[in-house]
Amino acid sequence: MTSTSDVIDAVVPLTPDQPNWTLRRQREKVLAATQGSYDAMFSPSVEGISVTERLLVALHACCVSKADSLAVHYRDRLVAEGADAAVVAAVDAGKPVADARLQAVLAFTGKLIERPIEGDKAAVQSLAASGLSTPAIVAMSQLIAFLSYQIRVAAGLKALAALEAAA
């Protein structure tokens, strides 16, 4: 699924009459690359890890990071994908899931988001042991890195908006 709008603008939210919207467009290349990365990360053509699994990773990363508006975005995407509501609710609440592969994926996500130093060889090997192929592990790691960036961009823009509102 390729998005039709800019996710950051939607979750912050930004509109053309706001200074932060204009600020983001001073580097159109970065704006396009950010949205292009989002589109690529959730493309059905990525092999070895389903779109639903990637969206669950995104939801978990956002919940761990307390990125509420992005969590809403990914929760909505999961509903649109037809994801199992009980699994989505468990991930959203930070509760264990029954599927061992998904447990390993979410544990790895949490490590990279909260304690990146623990994303070591043993952590990667646990993913392989749970059935992820090397390309899937690479894709998931790239996704987590992108999510860290996306979460920080959204948080930074919200902070700037709060400063502007307080001024």
C-alpha positions, 0 to 999 in steps of 0.5 A: 500500500502506497500512502496518498498523504504524508504520514508525519503531516497527518500525525503531528498534524501539520497544515499549510498555514503552519510554520512547521509545515513550511519548515518541513518543506524547506528540504523537499528531498528529505520530506520525499525520502521520509515518505518514500521510506515509509512506503517502501517499509510497508510495501507488500513486496518485502519478503519474509515478514508480512505487512501485518507483522511489520505494522505490529512492529511499528505499533510496538515501537510507537507504544514503547516510545510513547508516540501516541499519534503514530501508534494510532496511525499504525493501529488504524493500518492494522485494522485496515489490513484485517489484523487479528484484533486480539493480537493488536490489542495485546501488542497495544497493551504491551502484553505477551502474544501467543505466536512464538515468532511474533514474540521474538520479533517484538522482543527484538523491536523492544531491544533496538528501541529501548536498549540498542546495545542489546541488539547483538548477535544473540538477539539476531540469532533468536530471530533466525531461530524463530523462523525469520530468514536473513532478508526478513531480519534485515528488512525488520532491522531497517524498519526499526531504524526507520521507526526510530527516525519517524518517531523522533521527527514527529516528537520534534515537530510536536515540541516545536509546535508547543513552543510556538503555541506557548510564545 
